[in-house]
């Protein structure tokens, strides 16, 4: 726990790769309890035959550094990312995706917002696409290539979510000024 008496509860996003075995999540929750963090949301993404990626939103009276040390202790194989979160992150991913579609964002801006990507580029036909596991290359229904990049590798679930988002954007009806679709 933070030794700073002025510390208030922070909101954090924790992304950690764990072995897909009994007790792994229990070890992580015990580590979070040690720094007095409360789990507000949890998503488990299948990664491969032996591991999963858990994404949690937690609140507690600790710093990013203290939380990172605690989580790294519970995930000795690495694959840990801890960052401050925004209260908007508490919205569940399907609702967030629908809100982004309804807001009329461009496919690139929408993919960036949906996946928490630091950026999305549209490479030309002769430019390289995805360079490593931190890049996700997608093809929009109109054939446009998009490459999203962020600090954490993308999971199979996130790839499917981004592809569904692009399909939804492509079929989004234009709205009239009164807000009625297709009028």
C-alpha positions as CSV (number, residue, x, y, z in Angstrom):
1,X,0.0,0.0,0.0
2,X,1.2,3.5,-0.7
3,X,3.0,5.2,2.2
4,X,1.8,8.6,0.9
5,X,-1.0,9.7,3.3
6,X,-2.6,11.8,0.5
7,X,-3.1,8.8,-1.8
8,X,-6.7,8.2,-2.9
9,X,-8.1,5.3,-4.8
10,X,-6.9,5.2,-8.4
11,X,-8.5,3.4,-11.3
12,X,-6.2,1.1,-13.2
13,X,-6.2,-1.2,-16.2
14,X,-4.3,-4.4,-15.6
15,X,-3.5,-6.7,-18.5
16,X,-1.7,-9.9,-17.7
17,X,-0.8,-13.1,-19.4
18,X,-1.4,-16.1,-17.1
19,X,-1.0,-19.8,-17.5
20,X,-4.4,-21.5,-18.3
21,X,-4.4,-23.6,-15.2
22,X,-6.3,-23.8,-11.9
23,X,-5.1,-21.3,-9.3
24,X,-3.5,-18.8,-11.7
25,X,-6.3,-16.3,-11.3
26,X,-6.5,-16.9,-7.6
27,X,-2.8,-16.0,-7.3
28,X,-3.5,-12.7,-9.2
29,X,-6.5,-11.8,-7.0
30,X,-4.4,-12.5,-3.9
31,X,-1.7,-10.1,-5.2
32,X,-4.3,-7.5,-5.9
33,X,-5.7,-7.9,-2.3
34,X,-2.2,-7.3,-0.9
35,X,-2.2,-3.8,-2.4
36,X,-5.9,-3.4,-1.4
37,X,-7.2,-3.3,-4.9
38,X,-10.8,-4.1,-5.7
39,X,-11.7,-5.8,-9.1
40,X,-14.4,-3.8,-10.9
41,X,-14.3,-5.6,-14.2
42,X,-12.7,-8.7,-15.6
43,X,-12.3,-10.1,-19.1
44,X,-10.5,-13.4,-19.9
45,X,-9.2,-13.8,-23.5
46,X,-8.0,-17.1,-24.8
47,X,-4.5,-16.7,-26.0
48,X,-3.2,-20.1,-26.9
49,X,-3.4,-23.7,-25.7
50,X,-1.5,-22.9,-22.5
51,X,-2.2,-19.3,-21.5
52,X,-4.9,-16.6,-21.3
53,X,-4.8,-12.9,-21.2
54,X,-6.8,-11.4,-18.3
55,X,-7.8,-7.8,-18.5
56,X,-9.0,-6.2,-15.3
57,X,-10.1,-2.8,-14.1
58,X,-9.2,-2.3,-10.5
59,X,-9.4,0.5,-8.0
60,X,-7.2,0.9,-4.9
61,X,-5.0,3.2,-2.9
62,X,-1.8,2.3,-4.6
63,X,0.4,3.7,-7.4
64,X,0.9,2.2,-10.9
65,X,4.4,1.1,-9.7
66,X,3.1,-0.6,-6.6
67,X,0.4,-2.4,-8.5
68,X,2.9,-3.4,-11.3
69,X,5.2,-5.0,-8.7
70,X,2.3,-6.9,-7.1
71,X,1.0,-8.2,-10.5
72,X,4.4,-9.1,-11.7
73,X,4.9,-11.2,-8.6
74,X,1.7,-13.2,-9.5
75,X,2.7,-13.5,-13.2
76,X,6.4,-14.5,-13.2
77,X,6.4,-15.4,-16.9
78,X,5.9,-11.7,-17.8
79,X,3.2,-10.3,-20.1
80,X,2.1,-7.6,-17.6
81,X,0.8,-4.1,-18.5
82,X,-0.5,-1.7,-15.8
83,X,-1.8,1.7,-16.6
84,X,-4.1,4.3,-15.3
85,X,-7.7,4.0,-16.5
86,X,-10.5,6.3,-17.2
87,X,-14.0,5.9,-15.7
88,X,-15.2,5.4,-19.3
89,X,-13.2,2.2,-19.4
90,X,-15.8,0.7,-17.0
91,X,-18.3,0.5,-19.9
92,X,-18.4,-3.1,-21.1
93,X,-16.8,-3.7,-24.6
94,X,-20.1,-4.5,-26.5
95,X,-21.7,-1.3,-25.3
96,X,-18.5,0.7,-26.0
97,X,-18.4,-0.7,-29.6
98,X,-22.1,0.2,-30.2
99,X,-21.4,3.7,-28.8
100,X,-18.5,4.2,-31.2
101,X,-20.5,3.0,-34.2
102,X,-23.4,5.3,-33.2
103,X,-21.0,8.3,-32.8
104,X,-20.2,8.0,-36.5
105,X,-16.4,7.8,-36.0
106,X,-14.3,6.8,-39.0
107,X,-13.2,3.2,-39.1
108,X,-9.6,4.1,-38.1
109,X,-10.7,6.3,-35.2
110,X,-13.2,3.7,-34.1
111,X,-10.7,0.8,-34.2
112,X,-8.3,2.9,-32.2
113,X,-10.9,3.8,-29.5
114,X,-12.3,0.2,-29.4
115,X,-8.9,-1.5,-29.0
116,X,-7.1,1.2,-27.0
117,X,-4.6,1.5,-29.8
118,X,-2.0,4.3,-29.7
119,X,-2.6,4.8,-33.4
120,X,-4.0,3.4,-36.6
121,X,-2.4,3.8,-39.9
122,X,-3.6,3.0,-43.5
123,X,-0.6,1.7,-45.3
124,X,-0.4,2.0,-49.1
125,X,-0.5,-1.1,-51.3
126,X,3.3,-1.4,-51.3
127,X,3.8,-0.5,-47.7
128,X,4.3,-3.2,-45.0
129,X,1.4,-4.0,-42.8
130,X,1.7,-5.6,-39.3
131,X,5.3,-5.8,-38.2
132,X,5.0,-7.7,-34.9
133,X,2.5,-8.8,-32.3
134,X,1.9,-5.2,-31.3
135,X,0.4,-4.5,-34.7
136,X,-3.0,-5.7,-35.8
137,X,-3.7,-5.6,-39.5
138,X,-7.4,-5.5,-40.5
139,X,-9.1,-5.1,-43.9
140,X,-12.3,-3.0,-43.9
141,X,-15.2,-4.3,-46.0
142,X,-14.3,-1.6,-48.7
143,X,-10.8,-3.1,-49.0
144,X,-9.0,-0.4,-47.0
145,X,-6.1,-1.9,-44.9
146,X,-5.8,-0.6,-41.3
147,X,-2.9,-1.3,-39.0
148,X,-3.5,-0.7,-35.3
149,X,-0.6,-0.5,-32.8
150,X,-0.4,-0.6,-29.0
151,X,1.9,-1.6,-26.2
152,X,0.0,-4.9,-25.5
153,X,-0.3,-7.7,-28.0
154,X,-3.8,-8.3,-29.4
155,X,-5.9,-11.3,-28.5
156,X,-8.1,-13.4,-30.7
157,X,-11.1,-11.9,-29.0
158,X,-10.0,-8.4,-29.8
159,X,-9.3,-9.3,-33.4
160,X,-12.8,-10.7,-33.7
161,X,-14.3,-7.6,-32.0
162,X,-12.4,-5.2,-34.4
163,X,-13.5,-7.2,-37.5
164,X,-17.2,-7.1,-36.3
165,X,-16.8,-3.4,-35.6
166,X,-15.6,-2.7,-39.2
167,X,-18.5,-4.7,-40.6
168,X,-21.0,-2.7,-38.4
169,X,-19.5,0.6,-39.6
170,X,-19.7,-0.5,-43.2
171,X,-23.5,-1.2,-42.8
172,X,-24.2,1.8,-40.7
173,X,-27.2,3.7,-42.3
174,X,-26.9,7.4,-42.8
175,X,-29.1,9.4,-40.4
176,X,-31.3,12.3,-41.1
177,X,-31.1,15.5,-39.0
178,X,-33.9,14.3,-36.7
179,X,-31.9,11.2,-35.8
180,X,-34.0,8.7,-37.7
181,X,-31.9,6.2,-39.6
182,X,-32.5,5.7,-43.3
183,X,-35.0,8.6,-43.7
